[in-house]
Amino acid sequence: MRFIDHGKGGPAEVLRLAESDKPALRAGEVLIEVHYAGVNRPDVLQRSGKYPPPAGASPIIGLEVAGRIAEVAPDVTRWKAGDVVCALTPGGGYAEYCATPAAHCLPVPKGLSLAEAASLPENWFTVWTNIVDRGRLAAGESFLVHGGSSGIGLAAIQLARARGATVYATVGNEEKAAFCRRFGADVVYNYKTQDWAAELWQATGKRGVDVILDMVGGEYIERNIRSLALEGRLVQIAFLQPSKVTLDCMPIMIKRLTFTGSTLRPRSIDEKAAIARALAEHVWPLLESGRARTNIFATFPLADAAKAHALMESSTHIGKIVLEVRPA
């Protein structure tokens, strides 16, 4: 099969086409003939040498795919060869064939293309487990997401909206703000021209919000804590700014706050399977009814993975970037 090799790591230009054997299946796995693969921030980190794959995972970059099942392990009964699926993968997505646990596959939502389906798993697995499981967002609460125009951000806005929350977001320009509003955000702040924390405090009647999903870190951490309501929850899922900060922790105690976070990739097969079941029950119906959607910003041929990574690192995109591995 063809795949994208990142060698010893480095800038986007290290990505190149190479050839290898197809992956061998282990118990509980399926082999997917990949048509499209999603591009995500963790892919950039892995390419840069900052996010090594967990033990036993494919060293090939790529955490989400869509395509046709080519083979199933003998103990797999949920899927069969020929089924069309999208899947969260432990790695190996930037390739013509990818092995992943069968329990991490989901059907392609009715009405969505394979390219759109490939843009779903990493974002929706992430937002579900962090907003619902860890953030415990409930109807009638308020929610803030930073980086609202990213793939994660747009999914988070829609999930929070579907759960009956008032939704706030931060972005870097008006075009991105308009997208967030179209996807369901009630209020959007341009962090380059507005003091989002001050304006949010006033907008909430000096109460703050109940849940914040943050991918920025750095100086945002203390501002997030100040922006939370009594019993609020701050959920950290990434760091575009430093993770080490000097922090006044007194508000955490006084307001009885929860500061939590998670990473998805190292979690167990069973934990991710539970998330997949929750998505099938609660999110896939939203996608199939049009109450939730994805936004494909750009599609690149597999051979142009370097261009896809350069775009990701530019942060000029809105929504998702995908690689076309083979024609659908």
C-alpha positions, 0 to 999 in steps of 0.5 A: 500500500501507499502511505505518508512517511514522516521519517524522523520528523520535522517540518511539513516538507518531511511528509512524502509518499512511500510504500509498505505492506498492508497492516496485519489484523489483530483480534477485534480489528477491521482493515479499512480500504481508506478513501479519505483521511482527516487531518488534525492538530495531533497529526502535526504534533506527531510529525514534529516529534512532539506526540509519539503514538502509544505502544502498539499503535501504527507509527503512520500518522492519521487518527480518522478515516472513511472507506470500505471494510476490506477484511475483518478479524475472525472474532468480529461480528458487527461488521463485514467486508464491503461495509462503508464506515468511518472510524477513529483510529489509533494511527495509520490513517494516512494510508491506503489501508488502515487497521482499527478496532471494530468497536471504533467504527461507525456507519457513514451518516445518511446523506453525508459523503465519504469525505465528510464522514472522514472529518467526523470521528476525531472531533466528535469523539473528543467533544463528546467525552470532554463536554458531556463526560468530563464537562457535564454540560446540561440544558440551561447552562452556558458554554464557551469554546476557544478556537470556535472555527476549528473542526473541534470548535464547530463540533463543540458549538453544535453539541452544546447547542443540541444539549440546550446550552447558551453558546459563546466562542472566540475566534480570530476574525469576522469570517470565522465569527460568522461561521460560528454563528451559522453553526449555532453560537449565540455570541462570538468574540474576536480575541484580536480586537475584543477583551473576550473575558471582560465582555463575557463577564458583562454578557453573563451578568457577572456570573460567568459560564458553566463550562469552558472547552480550551485548546489554547492554554497559556495566559488563557488558563487564568482568564478562563478560571476567572470567567467560570461561574460557581461550580464551573468546569474548565476542560483543557484538551490542548495547548497552543500556548505553554502548559506551564503557567503561574496561577492564582488558585484561590478562585478554584476553591472559592467558586468550587471549580473543576479544572480537568482535561483529557487526551483521547488517543491513549485511552483504552479500546473499551473507553473509546468504544463507549464513546462510539456507542454514545455518538451513535445514539446521540450525535449520528441522528443529529447529523442525519437530520441536518441538525449538525453538520461538518465543514470541509475547508480543503481537500488534498490528494494524499501525495500533498499531505505536506500542503495539508499540514502547512494549511493546518499550521497556518490556522487560516482554515475554517472547519476540517481539512481532509486527504483524498486517499483514493477516489470514492 
